[in-house]
Amino acid sequence: MHIDLSGKKVLVTGGSRGIGRAIAVRLAEAGADVAINYLRKVSSAEKTADLIRAAGGEAMIIKANVANEQHLQSMFDQIESQFGKLDILISNAASGVLKPVSELTLHHWHWTMDINAGTLIPMSQHFRRALPQGTTGNIIAVSSLGAIRAIPNYTAVGASKAALESVVRHLAAELASENIHVNAVSAGLVETDALRHFPNREELIKRSLEKTPAGRLTTPEDVADTVLFLCSPLADMIHGQTIIVDGGYSILG
């Protein structure tokens, strides 16, 4: 079934690589124009923009720290100036400290919570203003299984993802009457650049492969396909949900 997003304008935060890149390209393939937010590597953002254009979409790249309110204001100003509106917001940018609890500081905690969960609130406020009146909007946050499971060294990030999913539910209840869908996609273990920062990376991959009924790891494209579905009319009655994309890993306990 073809999902047509022609004329839709999209923002993907953290869209320069990994899951964010896959989402940006998949939505462009469906006809959308996509703004890519990045923080560090402009070369990665430019590569994603090239892939969006190759898929037929218009692309723009914006450097911004999504936990900084001034950066957010500037980012949305640029999007409205070039795109004129925004129909879909993908909150994918993430950071965090991978340490055992005994080594975490309050700075680590606030940094992780602000970027992974807190920023969804001001971004949603900006999104409401950029969404044309009388149209359907979609806000989708990218979460992880650490929101509901204990993972070594993942305390701060896992807690931030749990907070993110809670914010999604509250936003969904508040914004549904405005025809804005707010949902989350929670990915299983995905082999991306971010996974290289895990000190126990090889163990995580091995255990995931052993326990996943589907017999393989989740790919960025698997996550992107689910995001595309949630942005379509097929998902009209899905509000405030977290859709798990993990090949069945989480059902085995």
DACORMO-V811641 format. One record per pair of residues at least 24 apart in sequence whose ideal C-beta (glycine too) atoms are under 10 Angstrom apart, sorted by sequence separation. I is the first residue (numbers start at 1). J is the second residue. D is the distance in Angstrom with one decimal. If there is no record, write none. Layout:
BEGIN
<<I,J,D> <I,J,D>>
END
This chain:
BEGIN
<<3,27,9.4> <5,29,9.0> <6,30,8.0> <7,31,7.2> <8,32,4.3> <9,33,5.4> <10,34,4.6> <11,35,4.7> <12,36,5.9> <13,37,4.3> <14,38,7.2> <16,40,8.3> <17,41,7.7> <20,44,9.8> <21,45,9.1> <24,48,5.7> <28,52,4.3> <31,55,9.1> <32,56,9.5> <33,57,5.0> <34,58,7.6> <35,59,7.6> <36,60,7.1> <37,61,7.9> <38,62,7.6> <39,63,6.7> <58,82,8.3> <117,141,8.7> <141,165,7.6> <188,212,7.0> <222,246,8.9> <5,30,4.2> <6,31,3.6> <7,32,8.1> <8,33,7.3> <9,34,8.0> <10,35,6.8> <11,36,8.3> <12,37,6.8> <13,38,8.7> <14,39,7.7> <16,41,6.2> <20,45,9.8> <24,49,8.6> <27,52,8.6> <28,53,8.0> <29,54,9.5> <30,55,8.8> <31,56,7.2> <32,57,5.8> <33,58,3.9> <34,59,5.7> <35,60,4.8> <36,61,4.7> <37,62,5.3> <38,63,6.0> <39,64,7.1> <40,65,10.0> <58,83,7.9> <66,91,8.0> <91,116,9.1> <116,141,9.2> <143,168,8.0> <161,186,7.7> <222,247,8.1> <3,29,9.6> <4,30,6.5> <5,31,4.6> <6,32,7.6> <7,33,8.3> <8,34,9.2> <9,35,7.5> <10,36,9.4> <11,37,6.6> <12,38,9.7> <13,39,9.3> <16,42,8.2> <18,44,9.4> <21,47,7.9> <22,48,9.5> <25,51,4.9> <28,54,8.5> <29,55,4.5> <30,56,9.5> <31,57,7.2> <32,58,8.9> <33,59,7.2> <34,60,7.9> <35,61,7.5> <36,62,7.1> <37,63,7.7> <38,64,8.1> <39,65,5.8> <66,92,9.6> <67,93,8.7> <91,117,9.4> <93,119,7.5> <116,142,9.6> <117,143,9.5> <141,167,7.7> <188,214,9.2> <191,217,5.6> <218,244,9.7> <219,245,9.5> <3,30,5.2> <4,31,5.6> <5,32,4.2> <6,33,9.5> <16,43,8.6> <17,44,4.9> <21,48,4.7> <24,51,7.6> <25,52,6.2> <28,55,4.0> <29,56,7.3> <30,57,8.9> <33,60,8.2> <34,61,9.7> <35,62,6.0> <36,63,9.9> <37,64,5.6> <39,66,8.0> <66,93,4.9> <116,143,8.9> <141,168,5.4> <190,217,6.7> <191,218,8.7> <192,219,9.3> <218,245,5.8> <2,30,8.0> <3,31,8.7> <4,32,9.6> <5,33,9.2> <16,44,4.0> <17,45,8.5> <20,48,7.8> <24,52,5.9> <27,55,8.9> <28,56,6.6> <29,57,7.9> <37,65,9.4> <39,67,9.8> <65,93,8.7> <66,94,9.5> <67,95,8.3> <91,119,7.2> <116,144,9.5> <140,168,8.7> <189,217,5.6> <190,218,5.0> <191,219,7.9> <192,220,6.5> <218,246,5.7> <219,247,9.9> <2,31,9.6> <5,34,9.9> <15,44,9.4> <16,45,4.0> <22,51,9.6> <25,54,8.5> <26,55,8.5> <28,57,3.4> <37,66,6.7> <64,93,8.9> <66,95,9.4> <91,120,5.2> <139,168,7.9> <188,217,7.2> <189,218,6.5> <190,219,6.7> <191,220,8.9> <217,246,9.2> <218,247,5.9> <15,45,7.4> <16,46,8.4> <17,47,8.2> <21,51,7.1> <25,55,5.8> <27,57,7.7> <28,58,8.6> <65,95,9.5> <93,123,9.7> <117,147,10.0> <141,171,9.1> <187,217,10.0> <188,218,4.2> <190,220,6.1> <217,247,7.6> <16,47,7.6> <17,48,7.2> <21,52,9.2> <24,55,9.1> <28,59,7.4> <89,120,8.9> <187,218,5.5> <188,219,10.0> <190,221,9.9> <216,247,6.5> <218,249,8.2> <16,48,5.3> <25,57,8.7> <39,71,9.2> <91,123,6.2> <139,171,6.8> <187,219,9.4> <190,222,8.1> <214,246,8.4> <215,247,7.4> <217,249,9.2> <15,48,6.0> <16,49,8.9> <24,57,8.6> <91,124,8.6> <139,172,8.5> <187,220,8.3> <190,223,6.9> <213,246,9.6> <214,247,3.1> <215,248,9.5> <15,49,9.3> <25,59,10.0> <37,71,9.2> <89,123,6.3> <188,222,8.6> <212,246,7.1> <213,247,6.4> <214,248,5.6> <24,59,8.1> <37,72,9.6> <89,124,7.4> <187,222,7.8> <188,223,9.1> <211,246,9.8> <212,247,4.4> <213,248,3.7> <214,249,8.2> <12,48,8.5> <91,127,9.6> <139,175,7.6> <187,223,4.9> <211,247,9.5> <212,248,6.2> <213,249,7.6> <15,52,9.2> <89,126,8.5> <147,184,8.7> <185,222,9.7> <186,223,9.1> <211,248,8.8> <212,249,4.6> <37,75,6.3> <89,127,4.7> <137,175,7.9> <148,186,8.0> <151,189,9.6> <185,223,5.8> <208,246,8.6> <209,247,9.7> <211,249,5.6> <212,250,9.5> <213,251,7.5> <88,127,8.9> <89,128,9.9> <147,186,6.5> <185,224,9.2> <187,226,8.8> <208,247,8.8> <210,249,9.8> <211,250,9.3> <212,251,10.0> <213,252,7.3> <12,52,9.6> <35,75,8.0> <86,126,8.2> <87,127,9.2> <116,156,8.8> <144,184,9.9> <146,186,9.0> <185,225,9.9> <186,226,9.7> <209,249,9.5> <211,251,9.8> <212,252,8.5> <35,76,9.5> <86,127,6.0> <89,130,8.6> <116,157,6.7> <137,178,7.6> <138,179,9.9> <139,180,6.5> <140,181,8.2> <141,182,7.9> <143,184,4.7> <144,185,9.7> <145,186,6.0> <185,226,5.2> <208,249,6.2> <211,252,5.6> <10,52,9.5> <37,79,9.4> <86,128,9.7> <89,131,8.9> <115,157,9.9> <116,158,9.8> <117,159,8.6> <118,160,8.5> <136,178,9.6> <137,179,6.8> <138,180,7.3> <139,181,7.1> <140,182,7.8> <141,183,7.7> <142,184,7.2> <143,185,6.8> <144,186,5.9> <145,187,7.6> <185,227,5.8> <207,249,9.3> <211,253,9.3> <35,78,7.8> <67,110,9.4> <86,129,8.9> <87,130,8.6> <88,131,9.3> <112,155,9.3> <113,156,7.6> <116,159,9.1> <117,160,4.8> <120,163,9.3> <124,167,8.5> <136,179,5.0> <137,180,4.1> <138,181,5.0> <139,182,4.5> <140,183,5.6> <141,184,4.5> <142,185,5.7> <143,186,4.2> <144,187,5.9> <145,188,6.1> <183,226,9.6> <15,59,9.8> <35,79,5.1> <67,111,7.8> <86,130,3.8> <87,131,6.6> <112,156,4.3> <113,157,9.6> <116,160,3.7> <117,161,7.4> <120,164,6.4> <124,168,9.7> <127,171,10.0> <131,175,9.9> <134,178,9.9> <135,179,7.3> <136,180,7.6> <137,181,7.1> <138,182,7.9> <139,183,7.7> <140,184,6.9> <141,185,7.6> <142,186,8.0> <143,187,7.6> <144,188,8.3> <145,189,7.9> <153,197,9.7> <154,198,8.5> <183,227,9.2> <185,229,9.6> <16,61,7.8> <67,112,9.8> <85,130,5.9> <86,131,6.2> <87,132,7.9> <111,156,8.3> <112,157,5.9> <115,160,7.8> <116,161,6.4> <117,162,8.4> <118,163,7.9> <119,164,9.5> <133,178,9.1> <134,179,8.0> <135,180,9.5> <136,181,7.3> <137,182,8.9> <138,183,7.8> <139,184,9.4> <140,185,6.3> <141,186,9.3> <142,187,6.9> <144,189,8.8> <153,198,7.1> <185,230,7.1> <15,61,8.5> <67,113,9.2> <68,114,9.1> <76,122,9.6> <80,126,9.2> <84,130,9.0> <85,131,6.8> <86,132,9.0> <109,155,9.0> <110,156,9.5> <112,158,9.6> <113,159,7.3> <114,160,8.6> <116,162,10.0> <117,163,3.9> <118,164,9.0> <121,167,6.5> <133,179,9.8> <144,190,8.7> <152,198,8.6> <153,199,6.5> <184,230,9.3> <10,57,8.6> <15,62,9.6> <16,63,9.8> <35,82,7.7> <67,114,4.2> <68,115,9.8> <72,119,7.3> <76,123,8.2> <79,126,8.9> <83,130,8.4> <85,132,5.1> <94,141,9.9> <108,155,9.4> <109,156,5.6> <112,159,7.8> <113,160,4.9> <116,163,7.7> <117,164,4.2> <120,167,5.1> <124,171,5.6> <128,175,7.4> <131,178,8.3> <151,198,8.9> <152,199,8.3> <153,200,7.2> <183,230,5.4> <9,57,9.9> <35,83,6.8> <66,114,8.8> <67,115,4.6> <71,119,9.8> <75,123,9.0> <79,127,9.9> <84,132,8.8> <87,135,6.8> <88,136,9.5> <89,137,7.7> <90,138,8.5> <91,139,7.0> <92,140,8.5> <94,142,7.3> <108,156,5.7> <112,160,4.9> <116,164,5.9> <117,165,8.7> <119,167,9.8> <120,168,7.4> <127,175,9.2> <131,179,8.9> <152,200,5.9> <182,230,9.9> <183,231,9.7> <8,57,9.6> <9,58,8.7> <11,60,9.5> <13,62,9.3> <33,82,9.0> <34,83,9.4> <65,114,9.6> <66,115,6.4> <67,116,9.0> <73,122,8.8> <76,125,9.5> <77,126,9.2> <80,129,8.4> <87,136,7.6> <88,137,7.2> <89,138,7.3> <90,139,8.1> <91,140,7.1> <92,141,7.8> <93,142,8.8> <94,143,9.3> <104,153,9.8> <108,157,9.9> <111,160,9.6> <112,161,9.6> <117,166,8.2> <118,167,8.3> <121,170,9.4> <131,180,7.0> <151,200,9.1> <181,230,7.1> <6,56,9.5> <33,83,6.3> <65,115,8.0> <66,116,9.6> <69,119,8.9> <72,122,5.6> <76,126,4.3> <80,130,5.6> <85,135,8.2> <87,137,6.0> <88,138,4.7> <89,139,4.7> <90,140,5.3> <91,141,4.4> <92,142,4.4> <94,144,8.4> <96,146,9.6> <103,153,9.1> <109,159,8.1> <113,163,6.4> <117,167,6.0> <121,171,7.9> <124,174,9.0> <128,178,7.2> <144,194,9.9> <154,204,10.0> <181,231,8.4> <6,57,9.7> <9,60,9.9> <11,62,8.4> <13,64,8.2> <35,86,8.0> <67,118,6.9> <68,119,8.9> <72,123,6.4> <75,126,8.2> <76,127,8.0> <79,130,6.8> <86,137,8.0> <87,138,7.1> <88,139,7.8> <89,140,7.3> <90,141,8.0> <91,142,6.8> <92,143,10.0> <104,155,6.5> <105,156,9.7> <109,160,8.7> <112,163,9.8> <113,164,9.2> <117,168,9.6> <120,171,7.2> <124,175,7.4> <152,203,8.6> <5,57,9.1> <14,66,7.8> <66,118,9.4> <67,119,5.4> <85,137,9.8> <88,140,7.5> <89,141,8.9> <90,142,7.2> <91,143,9.6> <100,152,7.6> <101,153,9.2> <103,155,9.9> <104,156,5.9> <128,180,7.2> <152,204,8.5> <183,235,7.7> <13,66,5.2> <37,90,9.5> <66,119,4.5> <69,122,6.0> <72,125,9.2> <73,126,7.5> <76,129,7.8> <77,130,9.7> <98,151,9.5> <100,153,5.9> <102,155,10.0> <127,180,7.8> <151,204,7.9> <33,87,9.6> <34,88,8.9> <35,89,10.0> <37,91,9.8> <39,93,7.3> <65,119,9.1> <66,120,9.1> <68,122,9.9> <72,126,6.2> <76,130,6.1> <98,152,8.9> <99,153,5.9> <100,154,9.7> <101,155,5.2> <181,235,6.9> <32,87,7.9> <37,92,8.7> <38,93,8.5> <67,122,9.5> <98,153,4.5> <99,154,9.4> <100,155,7.5> <101,156,8.7> <127,182,9.8> <181,236,7.8> <183,238,5.9> <190,245,9.0> <32,88,7.0> <34,90,9.0> <37,93,6.4> <39,95,8.5> <66,122,8.9> <97,153,8.8> <98,154,6.7> <99,155,7.8> <124,180,8.4> <181,237,9.1> <182,238,9.8> <183,239,7.0> <184,240,8.7> <185,241,9.5> <186,242,5.2> <187,243,9.8> <188,244,7.4> <190,246,9.2> <66,123,7.0> <69,126,9.8> <97,154,9.8> <98,155,9.1> <99,156,7.5> <179,236,9.5> <181,238,6.7> <182,239,6.8> <183,240,6.8> <184,241,7.3> <185,242,7.4> <186,243,7.0> <187,244,8.1> <188,245,6.5> <189,246,7.6> <96,154,8.3> <97,155,8.9> <98,156,8.1> <99,157,10.0> <124,182,7.5> <181,239,5.8> <182,240,6.3> <183,241,5.2> <184,242,4.3> <185,243,5.2> <186,244,4.8> <187,245,5.4> <188,246,2.7> <189,247,9.3> <13,72,9.6> <96,155,9.6> <97,156,5.3> <98,157,6.9> <180,239,9.0> <181,240,8.8> <182,241,9.2> <183,242,7.2> <184,243,7.2> <185,244,8.1> <186,245,7.0> <187,246,6.8> <188,247,6.1> <96,156,5.5> <97,157,7.6> <181,241,9.5> <183,243,6.7> <184,244,9.5> <185,245,6.1> <186,246,7.5> <188,248,8.7> <189,249,7.3> <27,88,7.1> <96,157,3.8> <176,237,9.9> <188,249,4.9> <13,75,8.6> <95,157,8.5> <96,158,9.0> <120,182,8.9> <188,250,7.1> <27,90,7.9> <94,157,7.6> <96,159,9.5> <145,208,9.8> <176,239,5.0> <11,75,7.8> <96,160,6.4> <120,184,9.7> <175,239,8.6> <176,240,7.8> <186,250,8.4> <11,76,8.1> <23,88,9.8> <95,160,9.2> <96,161,9.1> <175,240,9.5> <24,90,7.9> <94,160,8.2> <172,238,9.2> <173,239,7.8> <174,240,9.8> <23,90,5.6> <94,161,8.4> <172,239,4.5> <173,240,6.3> <11,79,6.1> <24,92,9.1> <171,239,9.6> <172,240,3.1> <10,79,9.5> <23,92,6.7> <171,240,7.8> <172,241,7.9> <9,79,7.3> <20,90,7.3> <22,92,9.9> <94,164,9.1> <169,239,9.0> <170,240,8.1> <9,80,9.3> <19,90,9.5> <20,91,9.9> <21,92,9.5> <168,239,9.6> <169,240,4.5> <11,83,8.8> <20,92,4.3> <168,240,6.3> <169,241,8.4> <9,82,9.0> <10,83,8.9> <19,92,6.2> <20,93,7.4> <91,164,7.8> <145,218,9.9> <168,241,8.2> <169,242,8.4> <9,83,4.2> <18,92,8.5> <20,94,9.1> <168,242,6.9> <8,83,9.8> <9,84,7.4> <11,86,5.9> <15,90,7.3> <19,94,9.2> <165,240,9.4> <9,85,5.5> <10,86,7.5> <11,87,9.4> <12,88,8.7> <13,89,8.1> <14,90,8.8> <18,94,9.7> <39,115,9.4> <91,167,9.5> <165,241,9.5> <166,242,9.9> <8,85,9.2> <9,86,5.2> <10,87,6.8> <11,88,7.3> <12,89,8.5> <13,90,6.8> <14,91,8.4> <15,92,6.5> <16,93,9.6> <91,168,9.0> <165,242,5.1> <7,85,9.6> <8,86,9.1> <9,87,5.3> <10,88,4.3> <11,89,5.3> <12,90,4.4> <13,91,5.7> <14,92,4.4> <15,93,8.1> <164,242,9.2> <8,87,4.4> <9,88,7.3> <10,89,7.7> <11,90,6.7> <12,91,8.8> <13,92,5.4> <14,93,3.2> <7,87,8.1> <8,88,5.9> <10,90,6.7> <11,91,8.9> <12,92,5.9> <13,93,3.8> <14,94,6.2> <11,92,9.8> <12,93,8.8> <13,94,8.9> <14,95,8.8> <142,223,7.1> <161,242,9.6> <5,87,8.2> <5,88,7.8> <142,227,8.1> <37,123,10.0> <140,226,9.0> <140,227,5.6> <140,228,9.9> <138,227,9.0> <140,230,5.6> <89,180,9.4> <91,182,9.8> <139,230,9.8> <140,231,7.2> <138,230,6.6> <88,181,9.6> <89,182,9.2> <91,184,8.8> <92,185,9.3> <138,231,4.9> <137,231,9.9> <138,232,9.0> <148,242,8.7> <90,185,9.2> <136,231,9.4> <140,235,9.9> <147,242,7.7> <98,194,9.9> <148,244,8.9> <136,233,8.2> <138,235,8.4> <147,244,9.9> <96,194,9.6> <95,194,9.3> <98,197,6.0> <143,242,6.1> <145,244,7.3> <94,194,7.5> <97,197,9.9> <98,198,6.2> <99,199,9.4> <136,236,8.2> <143,243,9.5> <144,244,9.8> <145,245,10.0> <149,249,9.6> <14,115,9.3> <96,197,9.3> <98,199,7.1> <141,242,8.6> <143,244,8.9> <145,246,6.5> <149,250,7.4> <13,115,9.6> <98,200,9.4> <144,246,9.6> <148,250,7.6> <140,243,9.3> <145,249,7.4> <149,253,9.9> <145,250,5.9> <13,119,8.0> <13,120,9.6> <13,123,7.5> <11,123,8.4> <11,126,9.3> <11,127,8.0> <23,140,8.4> <11,130,8.7> <23,142,7.9> <9,130,8.3> <9,131,9.5> <20,142,7.7> <9,132,9.8> <19,142,6.0> <18,142,9.8> <19,144,9.9> <8,135,9.5> <8,136,9.6> <10,138,8.9> <12,140,9.6> <13,141,9.7> <14,142,8.2> <8,137,9.9> <13,142,9.2> <8,138,8.9> <12,142,9.5> <92,223,9.3> <5,138,9.9> <90,224,9.7> <92,227,9.1> <90,227,6.6> <88,227,9.0> <90,230,9.9> <90,231,8.8> <88,230,9.5> <88,231,5.6> <87,231,8.5> <44,193,9.0> <41,193,9.9> <23,185,9.0> <19,185,8.8> <19,187,6.6> <22,190,9.3> <22,192,9.2> <19,190,6.3> <21,192,9.2> <18,190,7.4> <20,192,9.4> <18,191,9.4> <19,192,6.5> <18,192,3.7> <17,192,7.2> <18,193,5.9> <19,194,8.5> <17,193,5.9> <18,194,6.2> <17,194,8.6> <18,195,9.0> <14,194,9.5> <26,220,9.2> <25,220,9.3> <26,221,7.1> <29,224,9.4> <25,221,8.7> <32,228,9.5> <22,219,7.7> <23,220,7.7> <26,223,9.1> <27,224,7.8> <22,220,3.5> <23,221,9.3> <26,224,3.9> <30,228,6.0> <19,218,9.4> <21,220,7.0> <22,221,5.1> <25,224,7.3> <26,225,6.7> <29,228,8.5> <32,231,8.2> <19,219,9.2> <20,220,8.3> <22,222,8.6> <23,223,6.9> <24,224,8.3> <26,226,9.7> <27,227,7.4> <19,220,4.6> <22,223,6.6> <23,224,4.5> <26,227,7.0> <27,228,6.4> <30,231,7.9> <18,220,5.8> <19,221,9.2> <22,224,4.1> <23,225,9.5> <26,228,5.2> <30,232,8.3> <17,220,9.1> <19,222,9.5> <20,223,9.6> <21,224,8.8> <22,225,8.9> <23,226,9.4> <24,227,9.9> <19,223,5.2> <20,224,9.3> <23,227,5.1> <27,231,6.8> <18,223,9.4> <19,224,7.3> <22,227,8.8> <23,228,8.1> <26,231,9.5> <19,227,9.0> <23,231,9.6> <12,227,9.3> <10,227,10.0> <10,231,8.2> <3,225,9.9> <5,228,7.9> <8,231,7.6> <3,228,5.8> <3,229,7.3> <5,231,6.4> <5,232,7.8> <1,229,9.7> <3,231,7.5> <4,232,8.4> <3,232,4.4> <4,233,9.5> <2,232,9.8> <3,233,8.4> <1,232,8.8> <3,234,7.4> <3,235,10.0> <1,234,7.8>>
END
